Amino acid sequence: MAKGHRSQIKRERNAIKDTRPSAKLSYARVSVQKACFVLDAIRGKSVQEALGIVMYNPRYASTLIEKLIKSAVANAENNNGMDTDKLYIEECYANKGPTMKRVKPRAQGRAYRIEKRMSHITVILNER
C-alpha cells in the first residue's frame, strides 16, 4: 500500500516528467506490424539518416513516420532548444489502436469480417 495522502501521491507521480522531445501520432490507419517494419529500420539512427531511410522507403507507413520525425525535431528545437544536428532517434514504437470491423459479402450469401487495424506511433529523440 502506498504511503501518504492521495493528492500527495499524485503530485509525486506527476513530478516525474520525461523531458525528451517526442511526437505521437494517434489512430494511424496502418497496422502495428506494418509500422514496425519502418520503425525497426530507423531505431538508433541519427535524424538525418532516419529521414533519408524513410524518404526512400516504399511503404505507406514511412510517409506517416517521416512527418512524425519532422514534428519531433521541431519540438526539440523550439521547446527544448536542442541542436538538430546532434539529435538521434532514441525510442520509436507502435502500439495497438482500435480496430474497425467491416463486412465483405462472399459467395452463397456468406459474409466475411474484415478488420481494419489502427495504431498509435511514438517517436522519442535525444541528443548525442
N, CA, C and O atoms as CSV, one atom per row, in Angstrom:
chain,resi,resn,atom,element,x,y,z
A,1,MET,N,N,0.839,-1.183,0.000
A,1,MET,CA,C,0.000,0.000,0.000
A,1,MET,C,C,0.883,1.245,0.000
A,1,MET,O,O,1.896,1.286,0.698
A,2,ALA,N,N,0.513,2.241,-0.764
A,2,ALA,CA,C,1.296,3.463,-0.864
A,2,ALA,C,C,1.121,4.319,0.383
A,2,ALA,O,O,0.071,4.318,1.027
A,3,LYS,N,N,2.187,5.049,0.701
A,3,LYS,CA,C,2.133,5.903,1.883
A,3,LYS,C,C,1.794,7.322,1.466
A,3,LYS,O,O,2.183,7.765,0.386
A,4,GLY,N,N,1.075,8.030,2.311
A,4,GLY,CA,C,0.732,9.417,2.054
A,4,GLY,C,C,-0.690,9.557,1.558
A,4,GLY,O,O,-1.372,8.578,1.253
A,5,HIS,N,N,-1.109,10.793,1.488
A,5,HIS,CA,C,-2.451,11.113,1.012
A,5,HIS,C,C,-2.511,10.965,-0.504
A,5,HIS,O,O,-1.493,11.061,-1.190
A,6,ARG,N,N,-3.698,10.734,-1.009
A,6,ARG,CA,C,-3.882,10.515,-2.442
A,6,ARG,C,C,-3.341,11.682,-3.274
A,6,ARG,O,O,-2.703,11.465,-4.305
A,7,SER,N,N,-3.592,12.920,-2.830
A,7,SER,CA,C,-3.123,14.090,-3.576
A,7,SER,C,C,-1.596,14.168,-3.567
A,7,SER,O,O,-0.988,14.595,-4.548
A,8,GLN,N,N,-0.980,13.755,-2.460
A,8,GLN,CA,C,0.477,13.762,-2.380
A,8,GLN,C,C,1.071,12.716,-3.325
A,8,GLN,O,O,2.085,12.969,-3.976
A,9,ILE,N,N,0.447,11.555,-3.398
A,9,ILE,CA,C,0.921,10.501,-4.285
A,9,ILE,C,C,0.822,10.955,-5.746
A,9,ILE,O,O,1.735,10.726,-6.539
A,10,LYS,N,N,-0.312,11.609,-6.092
A,10,LYS,CA,C,-0.492,12.112,-7.455
A,10,LYS,C,C,0.539,13.188,-7.772
A,10,LYS,O,O,1.082,13.222,-8.875
A,11,ARG,N,N,0.809,14.064,-6.812
A,11,ARG,CA,C,1.776,15.137,-7.023
A,11,ARG,C,C,3.163,14.564,-7.296
A,11,ARG,O,O,3.869,15.048,-8.181
A,12,GLU,N,N,3.556,13.544,-6.547
A,12,GLU,CA,C,4.862,12.915,-6.744
A,12,GLU,C,C,4.935,12.201,-8.084
A,12,GLU,O,O,5.963,12.235,-8.761
A,13,ARG,N,N,3.832,11.551,-8.465
A,13,ARG,CA,C,3.816,10.826,-9.732
A,13,ARG,C,C,3.901,11.789,-10.914
A,13,ARG,O,O,4.568,11.496,-11.907
A,14,ASN,N,N,3.226,12.944,-10.811
A,14,ASN,CA,C,3.239,13.913,-11.898
A,14,ASN,C,C,4.525,14.720,-11.959
A,14,ASN,O,O,4.812,15.344,-12.980
A,15,ALA,N,N,5.310,14.720,-10.878
A,15,ALA,CA,C,6.568,15.466,-10.862
A,15,ALA,C,C,7.620,14.808,-11.737
A,15,ALA,O,O,8.531,15.476,-12.227
A,16,ILE,N,N,7.499,13.496,-11.936
A,16,ILE,CA,C,8.467,12.773,-12.753
A,16,ILE,C,C,8.066,12.950,-14.219
A,16,ILE,O,O,7.225,12.213,-14.735
A,17,LYS,N,N,8.679,13.938,-14.884
A,17,LYS,CA,C,8.342,14.239,-16.273
A,17,LYS,C,C,9.483,13.807,-17.181
A,17,LYS,O,O,10.657,13.937,-16.834
A,18,ASP,N,N,9.122,13.300,-18.333
A,18,ASP,CA,C,10.095,12.933,-19.350
A,18,ASP,C,C,10.358,14.170,-20.203
A,18,ASP,O,O,9.458,14.654,-20.890
A,19,THR,N,N,11.583,14.681,-20.163
A,19,THR,CA,C,11.897,15.928,-20.859
A,19,THR,C,C,12.423,15.703,-22.273
A,19,THR,O,O,12.761,16.663,-22.965
A,20,ARG,N,N,12.494,14.462,-22.703
A,20,ARG,CA,C,12.963,14.191,-24.059
A,20,ARG,C,C,11.913,14.650,-25.070
A,20,ARG,O,O,10.716,14.468,-24.846
A,21,PRO,N,N,12.356,15.244,-26.185
A,21,PRO,CA,C,11.382,15.670,-27.203
A,21,PRO,C,C,10.775,14.461,-27.900
A,21,PRO,O,O,11.466,13.488,-28.200
A,22,SER,N,N,9.467,14.538,-28.154
A,22,SER,CA,C,8.792,13.406,-28.771
A,22,SER,C,C,7.642,13.892,-29.622
A,22,SER,O,O,7.254,15.059,-29.562
A,23,ALA,N,N,7.104,12.992,-30.410
A,23,ALA,CA,C,5.907,13.251,-31.208
A,23,ALA,C,C,5.123,11.954,-31.259
A,23,ALA,O,O,5.696,10.868,-31.334
A,24,LYS,N,N,3.794,12.083,-31.219
A,24,LYS,CA,C,2.941,10.903,-31.213
A,24,LYS,C,C,1.833,11.075,-32.241
A,24,LYS,O,O,1.211,12.133,-32.337
A,25,LEU,N,N,1.601,10.032,-32.995
A,25,LEU,CA,C,0.500,10.009,-33.954
A,25,LEU,C,C,-0.496,8.965,-33.475
A,25,LEU,O,O,-0.187,7.774,-33.423
A,26,SER,N,N,-1.685,9.420,-33.127
A,26,SER,CA,C,-2.713,8.505,-32.650
A,26,SER,C,C,-3.662,8.149,-33.781
A,26,SER,O,O,-3.903,8.951,-34.684
A,27,TYR,N,N,-4.190,6.956,-33.721
A,27,TYR,CA,C,-5.181,6.456,-34.675
A,27,TYR,C,C,-4.669,6.499,-36.119
A,27,TYR,O,O,-5.397,6.899,-37.027
A,28,ALA,N,N,-3.428,6.091,-36.324
A,28,ALA,CA,C,-2.881,5.999,-37.682
A,28,ALA,C,C,-3.494,4.780,-38.360
A,28,ALA,O,O,-3.540,3.701,-37.770
A,29,ARG,N,N,-3.963,4.942,-39.593
A,29,ARG,CA,C,-4.637,3.851,-40.295
A,29,ARG,C,C,-3.628,2.909,-40.938
A,29,ARG,O,O,-3.627,2.709,-42.152
A,30,VAL,N,N,-2.784,2.345,-40.111
A,30,VAL,CA,C,-1.819,1.343,-40.548
A,30,VAL,C,C,-1.662,0.370,-39.384
A,30,VAL,O,O,-1.695,0.779,-38.224
A,31,SER,N,N,-1.493,-0.903,-39.685
A,31,SER,CA,C,-1.386,-1.882,-38.608
A,31,SER,C,C,-0.026,-1.775,-37.921
A,31,SER,O,O,0.930,-1.248,-38.490
A,32,VAL,N,N,0.044,-2.275,-36.703
A,32,VAL,CA,C,1.271,-2.207,-35.916
A,32,VAL,C,C,2.401,-2.959,-36.613
A,32,VAL,O,O,3.541,-2.495,-36.641
A,33,GLN,N,N,2.077,-4.121,-37.174
A,33,GLN,CA,C,3.106,-4.928,-37.819
A,33,GLN,C,C,3.742,-4.178,-38.991
A,33,GLN,O,O,4.960,-4.213,-39.169
A,34,LYS,N,N,2.915,-3.501,-39.784
A,34,LYS,CA,C,3.431,-2.785,-40.951
A,34,LYS,C,C,4.221,-1.551,-40.545
A,34,LYS,O,O,5.205,-1.204,-41.200
A,35,ALA,N,N,3.804,-0.881,-39.473
A,35,ALA,CA,C,4.542,0.289,-38.993
A,35,ALA,C,C,5.883,-0.121,-38.403
A,35,ALA,O,O,6.864,0.614,-38.527
A,36,CYS,N,N,5.939,-1.286,-37.764
A,36,CYS,CA,C,7.172,-1.726,-37.117
A,36,CYS,C,C,8.276,-2.052,-38.115
A,36,CYS,O,O,9.453,-1.969,-37.764
A,37,PHE,N,N,7.936,-2.421,-39.348
A,37,PHE,CA,C,8.960,-2.655,-40.365
A,37,PHE,C,C,9.785,-1.393,-40.577
A,37,PHE,O,O,11.010,-1.461,-40.684
A,38,VAL,N,N,9.121,-0.243,-40.637
A,38,VAL,CA,C,9.807,1.028,-40.859
A,38,VAL,C,C,10.495,1.483,-39.575
A,38,VAL,O,O,11.625,1.971,-39.618
A,39,LEU,N,N,9.822,1.327,-38.432
A,39,LEU,CA,C,10.391,1.783,-37.165
A,39,LEU,C,C,11.661,1.021,-36.800
A,39,LEU,O,O,12.596,1.600,-36.245
A,40,ASP,N,N,11.699,-0.265,-37.106
A,40,ASP,CA,C,12.895,-1.062,-36.815
A,40,ASP,C,C,14.091,-0.602,-37.643
A,40,ASP,O,O,15.237,-0.724,-37.211
A,41,ALA,N,N,13.817,-0.069,-38.842
A,41,ALA,CA,C,14.901,0.367,-39.724
A,41,ALA,C,C,15.544,1.670,-39.250
A,41,ALA,O,O,16.709,1.924,-39.557
A,42,ILE,N,N,14.803,2.505,-38.505
A,42,ILE,CA,C,15.339,3.813,-38.126
A,42,ILE,C,C,15.729,3.909,-36.654
A,42,ILE,O,O,16.308,4.916,-36.245
A,43,ARG,N,N,15.436,2.912,-35.862
A,43,ARG,CA,C,15.712,2.974,-34.424
A,43,ARG,C,C,17.213,3.108,-34.171
A,43,ARG,O,O,18.009,2.316,-34.676
A,44,GLY,N,N,17.597,4.132,-33.373
A,44,GLY,CA,C,19.000,4.336,-33.012
A,44,GLY,C,C,19.791,5.159,-34.005
A,44,GLY,O,O,20.946,5.488,-33.734
A,45,LYS,N,N,19.221,5.502,-35.135
A,45,LYS,CA,C,19.929,6.255,-36.169
A,45,LYS,C,C,19.829,7.756,-35.886
A,45,LYS,O,O,18.973,8.199,-35.122
A,46,SER,N,N,20.719,8.528,-36.515
A,46,SER,CA,C,20.614,9.980,-36.412
A,46,SER,C,C,19.396,10.434,-37.201
A,46,SER,O,O,18.877,9.700,-38.041
A,47,VAL,N,N,18.946,11.654,-36.920
A,47,VAL,CA,C,17.721,12.147,-37.541
A,47,VAL,C,C,17.889,12.268,-39.057
A,47,VAL,O,O,16.982,11.909,-39.808
A,48,GLN,N,N,19.045,12.772,-39.515
A,48,GLN,CA,C,19.261,12.924,-40.955
A,48,GLN,C,C,19.281,11.568,-41.651
A,48,GLN,O,O,18.725,11.414,-42.738
A,49,GLU,N,N,19.918,10.595,-41.027
A,49,GLU,CA,C,19.984,9.249,-41.598
A,49,GLU,C,C,18.602,8.599,-41.628
A,49,GLU,O,O,18.239,7.934,-42.598
A,50,ALA,N,N,17.833,8.799,-40.549
A,50,ALA,CA,C,16.485,8.231,-40.475
A,50,ALA,C,C,15.567,8.848,-41.519
A,50,ALA,O,O,14.775,8.142,-42.144
A,51,LEU,N,N,15.666,10.167,-41.715
A,51,LEU,CA,C,14.840,10.813,-42.741
A,51,LEU,C,C,15.215,10.319,-44.135
A,51,LEU,O,O,14.345,10.178,-44.995
A,52,GLY,N,N,16.495,10.056,-44.366
A,52,GLY,CA,C,16.919,9.501,-45.650
A,52,GLY,C,C,16.359,8.113,-45.889
A,52,GLY,O,O,15.943,7.789,-47.002
A,53,ILE,N,N,16.347,7.289,-44.845
A,53,ILE,CA,C,15.801,5.934,-44.955
A,53,ILE,C,C,14.306,5.988,-45.229
A,53,ILE,O,O,13.797,5.285,-46.101
A,54,VAL,N,N,13.611,6.828,-44.477
A,54,VAL,CA,C,12.158,6.897,-44.565
A,54,VAL,C,C,11.700,7.499,-45.893
A,54,VAL,O,O,10.674,7.103,-46.447
A,55,MET,N,N,12.477,8.463,-46.395
A,55,MET,CA,C,12.085,9.150,-47.623
A,55,MET,C,C,12.045,8.203,-48.824
A,55,MET,O,O,11.204,8.359,-49.709
A,56,TYR,N,N,12.944,7.229,-48.855
A,56,TYR,CA,C,13.020,6.320,-49.997
A,56,TYR,C,C,12.452,4.938,-49.702
A,56,TYR,O,O,12.669,3.998,-50.466
A,57,ASN,N,N,11.733,4.817,-48.604
A,57,ASN,CA,C,11.089,3.552,-48.270
A,57,ASN,C,C,9.723,3.509,-48.963
A,57,ASN,O,O,8.956,4.463,-48.831
A,58,PRO,N,N,9.394,2.453,-49.687
A,58,PRO,CA,C,8.141,2.437,-50.445
A,58,PRO,C,C,6.883,2.180,-49.617
A,58,PRO,O,O,5.778,2.266,-50.155
A,59,ARG,N,N,7.012,1.872,-48.344
A,59,ARG,CA,C,5.841,1.539,-47.536
A,59,ARG,C,C,5.022,2.778,-47.199
A,59,ARG,O,O,5.554,3.884,-47.103
A,60,TYR,N,N,3.696,2.572,-47.017
A,60,TYR,CA,C,2.792,3.672,-46.683
A,60,TYR,C,C,3.121,4.266,-45.321
A,60,TYR,O,O,3.019,5.478,-45.133
A,61,ALA,N,N,3.513,3.425,-44.373
A,61,ALA,CA,C,3.799,3.895,-43.017
A,61,ALA,C,C,4.978,4.858,-42.995
A,61,ALA,O,O,5.081,5.679,-42.084
A,62,SER,N,N,5.868,4.775,-43.978
A,62,SER,CA,C,7.050,5.635,-43.978
A,62,SER,C,C,6.685,7.104,-44.175
A,62,SER,O,O,7.373,7.982,-43.654
A,63,THR,N,N,5.607,7.388,-44.923
A,63,THR,CA,C,5.190,8.787,-45.085
A,63,THR,C,C,4.681,9.348,-43.753
A,63,THR,O,O,4.944,10.504,-43.422
A,64,LEU,N,N,3.957,8.532,-42.999
A,64,LEU,CA,C,3.470,8.969,-41.691
A,64,LEU,C,C,4.624,9.190,-40.720
A,64,LEU,O,O,4.640,10.169,-39.974
A,65,ILE,N,N,5.587,8.276,-40.734
A,65,ILE,CA,C,6.709,8.348,-39.799
A,65,ILE,C,C,7.642,9.503,-40.165
A,65,ILE,O,O,8.263,10.097,-39.284
A,66,GLU,N,N,7.745,9.825,-41.458
A,66,GLU,CA,C,8.557,10.976,-41.874
A,66,GLU,C,C,7.996,12.267,-41.269
A,66,GLU,O,O,8.753,13.086,-40.747
A,67,LYS,N,N,6.685,12.449,-41.336
A,67,LYS,CA,C,6.059,13.626,-40.737
A,67,LYS,C,C,6.265,13.640,-39.227
A,67,LYS,O,O,6.476,14.693,-38.625
A,68,LEU,N,N,6.200,12.461,-38.628
A,68,LEU,CA,C,6.352,12.344,-37.182
A,68,LEU,C,C,7.760,12.734,-36.738
A,68,LEU,O,O,7.924,13.416,-35.726
A,69,ILE,N,N,8.770,12.309,-37.482
A,69,ILE,CA,C,10.157,12.650,-37.155
A,69,ILE,C,C,10.366,14.161,-37.280
A,69,ILE,O,O,10.997,14.780,-36.423
A,70,LYS,N,N,9.834,14.745,-38.349
A,70,LYS,CA,C,9.974,16.190,-38.538
A,70,LYS,C,C,9.289,16.966,-37.422
A,70,LYS,O,O,9.792,18.001,-36.986
A,71,SER,N,N,8.147,16.475,-36.959
A,71,SER,CA,C,7.449,17.112,-35.850
A,71,SER,C,C,8.255,17.011,-34.561
A,71,SER,O,O,8.333,17.977,-33.803
A,72,ALA,N,N,8.855,15.850,-34.305
A,72,ALA,CA,C,9.663,15.664,-33.102
A,72,ALA,C,C,10.908,16.555,-33.140
A,72,ALA,O,O,11.324,17.078,-32.107
A,73,VAL,N,N,11.502,16.729,-34.322
A,73,VAL,CA,C,12.666,17.606,-34.460
A,73,VAL,C,C,12.267,19.052,-34.176
A,73,VAL,O,O,12.997,19.778,-33.501
A,74,ALA,N,N,11.105,19.473,-34.692
A,74,ALA,CA,C,10.623,20.827,-34.427
A,74,ALA,C,C,10.349,21.027,-32.940
A,74,ALA,O,O,10.635,22.094,-32.397
A,75,ASN,N,N,9.799,20.012,-32.279
A,75,ASN,CA,C,9.570,20.091,-30.839
A,75,ASN,C,C,10.892,20.229,-30.080
A,75,ASN,O,O,10.981,21.002,-29.127
A,76,ALA,N,N,11.912,19.488,-30.498
A,76,ALA,CA,C,13.214,19.539,-29.840
A,76,ALA,C,C,13.854,20.913,-30.008
A,76,ALA,O,O,14.461,21.446,-29.080
A,77,GLU,N,N,13.709,21.474,-31.202
A,77,GLU,CA,C,14.338,22.754,-31.488
A,77,GLU,C,C,13.616,23.906,-30.776
A,77,GLU,O,O,14.259,24.764,-30.172
A,78,ASN,N,N,12.292,23.920,-30.848
A,78,ASN,CA,C,11.533,25.049,-30.320
A,78,ASN,C,C,11.263,24.955,-28.825
A,78,ASN,O,O,11.377,25.955,-28.117
A,79,ASN,N,N,10.907,23.774,-28.334
A,79,ASN,CA,C,10.524,23.638,-26.926
A,79,ASN,C,C,11.713,23.382,-26.008
A,79,ASN,O,O,11.743,23.875,-24.880
A,80,ASN,N,N,12.707,22.603,-26.488
A,80,ASN,CA,C,13.827,22.218,-25.631
A,80,ASN,C,C,15.122,22.930,-25.985
A,80,ASN,O,O,16.097,22.826,-25.241
A,81,GLY,N,N,15.159,23.655,-27.105
A,81,GLY,CA,C,16.361,24.378,-27.509
A,81,GLY,C,C,17.527,23.470,-27.837
A,81,GLY,O,O,18.676,23.827,-27.573
A,82,MET,N,N,17.263,22.303,-28.406
A,82,MET,CA,C,18.326,21.348,-28.733
A,82,MET,C,C,18.882,21.614,-30.126
A,82,MET,O,O,18.223,22.224,-30.968
A,83,ASP,N,N,20.098,21.148,-30.351
A,83,ASP,CA,C,20.746,21.267,-31.658
A,83,ASP,C,C,20.262,20.127,-32.549
A,83,ASP,O,O,20.374,18.958,-32.181
A,84,THR,N,N,19.729,20.461,-33.711
A,84,THR,CA,C,19.131,19.432,-34.578
A,84,THR,C,C,20.168,18.501,-35.185
A,84,THR,O,O,19.837,17.383,-35.579
A,85,ASP,N,N,21.444,18.954,-35.269
A,85,ASP,CA,C,22.477,18.095,-35.862
A,85,ASP,C,C,22.889,16.961,-34.926
A,85,ASP,O,O,23.397,15.937,-35.381
A,86,LYS,N,N,22.675,17.135,-33.627
A,86,LYS,CA,C,23.089,16.123,-32.644
A,86,LYS,C,C,21.979,15.154,-32.276
A,86,LYS,O,O,22.209,14.230,-31.496
A,87,LEU,N,N,20.781,15.340,-32.818
A,87,LEU,CA,C,19.641,14.515,-32.428
A,87,LEU,C,C,19.706,13.129,-33.050
A,87,LEU,O,O,20.175,12.961,-34.176
A,88,TYR,N,N,19.233,12.147,-32.311
A,88,TYR,CA,C,19.078,10.785,-32.830
A,88,TYR,C,C,17.792,10.196,-32.280
A,88,TYR,O,O,17.240,10.692,-31.297
A,89,ILE,N,N,17.322,9.143,-32.916
A,89,ILE,CA,C,16.065,8.511,-32.518
A,89,ILE,C,C,16.369,7.501,-31.422
A,89,ILE,O,O,16.921,6.429,-31.669
A,90,GLU,N,N,15.989,7.880,-30.193
A,90,GLU,CA,C,16.282,7.021,-29.050
A,90,GLU,C,C,15.259,5.898,-28.935
A,90,GLU,O,O,15.623,4.739,-28.733
A,91,GLU,N,N,13.982,6.238,-29.063
A,91,GLU,CA,C,12.918,5.238,-28.993
A,91,GLU,C,C,11.919,5.504,-30.106
A,91,GLU,O,O,11.642,6.651,-30.458
A,92,CYS,N,N,11.392,4.437,-30.644
A,92,CYS,CA,C,10.264,4.545,-31.573
A,92,CYS,C,C,9.504,3.231,-31.506
A,92,CYS,O,O,10.083,2.149,-31.600
A,93,TYR,N,N,8.193,3.352,-31.340
A,93,TYR,CA,C,7.380,2.149,-31.208
A,93,TYR,C,C,5.967,2.428,-31.676
A,93,TYR,O,O,5.542,3.579,-31.786
A,94,ALA,N,N,5.251,1.355,-31.948
A,94,ALA,CA,C,3.849,1.439,-32.361
A,94,ALA,C,C,3.023,0.567,-31.424
A,94,ALA,O,O,3.327,-0.607,-31.212
A,95,ASN,N,N,1.981,1.160,-30.873
A,95,ASN,CA,C,1.054,0.431,-30.014
A,95,ASN,C,C,-0.247,0.179,-30.761
A,95,ASN,O,O,-0.594,0.901,-31.696
A,96,LYS,N,N,-0.953,-0.849,-30.336
A,96,LYS,CA,C,-2.202,-1.222,-30.983
A,96,LYS,C,C,-3.293,-0.205,-30.673
A,96,LYS,O,O,-3.464,0.217,-29.530
A,97,GLY,N,N,-4.022,0.178,-31.707
A,97,GLY,CA,C,-5.158,1.078,-31.547
A,97,GLY,C,C,-6.448,0.309,-31.744
A,97,GLY,O,O,-6.438,-0.921,-31.775
A,98,PRO,N,N,-7.553,1.016,-31.876
A,98,PRO,CA,C,-8.829,0.329,-32.099
A,98,PRO,C,C,-8.888,-0.300,-33.489
A,98,PRO,O,O,-8.150,0.098,-34.391
A,99,THR,N,N,-9.752,-1.264,-33.650
A,99,THR,CA,C,-9.918,-1.958,-34.921
A,99,THR,C,C,-11.314,-1.694,-35.463
A,99,THR,O,O,-12.310,-1.881,-34.764
A,100,MET,N,N,-11.375,-1.257,-36.719
A,100,MET,CA,C,-12.677,-1.073,-37.365
A,100,MET,C,C,-13.086,-2.409,-37.966
A,100,MET,O,O,-12.309,-3.031,-38.691
A,101,LYS,N,N,-14.287,-2.848,-37.674
A,101,LYS,CA,C,-14.785,-4.102,-38.217
A,101,LYS,C,C,-15.695,-3.798,-39.401
A,101,LYS,O,O,-16.636,-3.013,-39.287
A,102,ARG,N,N,-15.411,-4.417,-40.522
A,102,ARG,CA,C,-16.208,-4.244,-41.725
A,102,ARG,C,C,-16.627,-5.617,-42.232
A,102,ARG,O,O,-16.016,-6.626,-41.880
A,103,VAL,N,N,-17.669,-5.656,-43.060
A,103,VAL,CA,C,-18.183,-6.923,-43.581
A,103,VAL,C,C,-18.037,-6.920,-45.090
A,103,VAL,O,O,-18.388,-5.950,-45.761
A,104,LYS,N,N,-17.509,-8.027,-45.619
A,104,LYS,CA,C,-17.357,-8.174,-47.062
A,104,LYS,C,C,-18.256,-9.316,-47.514
A,104,LYS,O,O,-18.135,-10.430,-47.004
A,105,PRO,N,N,-19.150,-9.063,-48.455
A,105,PRO,CA,C,-20.005,-10.152,-48.943
A,105,PRO,C,C,-19.194,-11.175,-49.734
A,105,PRO,O,O,-18.313,-10.818,-50.516
A,106,ARG,N,N,-19.506,-12.442,-49.519
A,106,ARG,CA,C,-18.804,-13.527,-50.212
A,106,ARG,C,C,-19.837,-14.420,-50.901
A,106,ARG,O,O,-21.029,-14.114,-50.908
A,107,ALA,N,N,-19.375,-15.503,-51.467
A,107,ALA,CA,C,-20.235,-16.370,-52.266
A,107,ALA,C,C,-21.289,-17.062,-51.407
A,107,ALA,O,O,-21.060,-17.332,-50.228
A,108,GLN,N,N,-22.437,-17.345,-52.002
A,108,GLN,CA,C,-23.538,-18.089,-51.400
A,108,GLN,C,C,-24.075,-17.413,-50.133
A,108,GLN,O,O,-24.438,-18.079,-49.164
A,109,GLY,N,N,-24.117,-16.094,-50.162
A,109,GLY,CA,C,-24.743,-15.344,-49.082
A,109,GLY,C,C,-23.933,-15.231,-47.811
A,109,GLY,O,O,-24.439,-14.748,-46.798
A,110,ARG,N,N,-22.703,-15.660,-47.842
A,110,ARG,CA,C,-21.879,-15.563,-46.645
A,110,ARG,C,C,-21.328,-14.148,-46.508
A,110,ARG,O,O,-21.331,-13.369,-47.461
A,111,ALA,N,N,-20.856,-13.831,-45.300
A,111,ALA,CA,C,-20.221,-12.540,-45.043
A,111,ALA,C,C,-18.940,-12.785,-44.250
A,111,ALA,O,O,-18.959,-13.441,-43.209
A,112,TYR,N,N,-17.830,-12.251,-44.751
A,112,TYR,CA,C,-16.553,-12.363,-44.062
A,112,TYR,C,C,-16.243,-11.039,-43.388
A,112,TYR,O,O,-16.524,-9.969,-43.930
A,113,ARG,N,N,-15.666,-11.123,-42.210
A,113,ARG,CA,C,-15.294,-9.911,-41.481
A,113,ARG,C,C,-13.920,-9.438,-41.956
A,113,ARG,O,O,-12.990,-10.229,-42.111
A,114,ILE,N,N,-13.823,-8.148,-42.178
A,114,ILE,CA,C,-12.545,-7.517,-42.493
A,114,ILE,C,C,-12.200,-6.592,-41.341
A,114,ILE,O,O,-13.021,-5.767,-40.940
A,115,GLU,N,N,-10.991,-6.721,-40.803
A,115,GLU,CA,C,-10.556,-5.889,-39.698
A,115,GLU,C,C,-9.556,-4.860,-40.207
A,115,GLU,O,O,-8.482,-5.204,-40.701
A,116,LYS,N,N,-9.930,-3.596,-40.077
A,116,LYS,CA,C,-9.042,-2.505,-40.479
A,116,LYS,C,C,-8.392,-1.980,-39.212
A,116,LYS,O,O,-9.025,-1.299,-38.405
A,117,ARG,N,N,-7.127,-2.304,-39.054
A,117,ARG,CA,C,-6.435,-2.028,-37.798
A,117,ARG,C,C,-5.839,-0.620,-37.782
A,117,ARG,O,O,-5.489,-0.055,-38.818
A,118,MET,N,N,-5.739,-0.078,-36.567
A,118,MET,CA,C,-5.120,1.231,-36.355
A,118,MET,C,C,-3.993,1.084,-35.342
A,118,MET,O,O,-3.909,0.091,-34.620
A,119,SER,N,N,-3.132,2.091,-35.304
A,119,SER,CA,C,-2.032,2.049,-34.355
A,119,SER,C,C,-1.725,3.453,-33.848
A,119,SER,O,O,-2.093,4.452,-34.467
A,120,HIS,N,N,-1.044,3.504,-32.713
A,120,HIS,CA,C,-0.547,4.745,-32.138
A,120,HIS,C,C,0.978,4.690,-32.237
A,120,HIS,O,O,1.614,3.847,-31.604
A,121,ILE,N,N,1.565,5.595,-33.038
A,121,ILE,CA,C,3.000,5.574,-33.296
A,121,ILE,C,C,3.662,6.692,-32.500
A,121,ILE,O,O,3.183,7.825,-32.501
A,122,THR,N,N,4.777,6.371,-31.813
A,122,THR,CA,C,5.503,7.329,-30.994
A,122,THR,C,C,6.974,7.338,-31.387
A,122,THR,O,O,7.585,6.289,-31.591
A,123,VAL,N,N,7.535,8.549,-31.492
A,123,VAL,CA,C,8.965,8.732,-31.779
A,123,VAL,C,C,9.535,9.629,-30.688
A,123,VAL,O,O,9.015,10.717,-30.443
A,124,ILE,N,N,10.608,9.175,-30.030
A,124,ILE,CA,C,11.272,9.941,-28.970
A,124,ILE,C,C,12.715,10.176,-29.385
A,124,ILE,O,O,13.423,9.236,-29.747
A,125,LEU,N,N,13.152,11.430,-29.332
A,125,LEU,CA,C,14.504,11.799,-29.727
A,125,LEU,C,C,15.353,12.093,-28.495
A,125,LEU,O,O,14.841,12.221,-27.383
A,126,ASN,N,N,16.666,12.197,-28.721
A,126,ASN,CA,C,17.598,12.613,-27.676
A,126,ASN,C,C,18.849,13.153,-28.340
A,126,ASN,O,O,19.060,12.951,-29.536
A,127,GLU,N,N,19.682,13.842,-27.565
A,127,GLU,CA,C,20.937,14.404,-28.097
A,127,GLU,C,C,22.105,13.468,-27.813
A,127,GLU,O,O,22.165,12.817,-26.770
A,128,ARG,N,N,23.026,13.419,-28.760
A,128,ARG,CA,C,24.264,12.653,-28.544
A,128,ARG,C,C,25.290,13.530,-27.898
A,128,ARG,O,O,26.405,13.082,-27.629
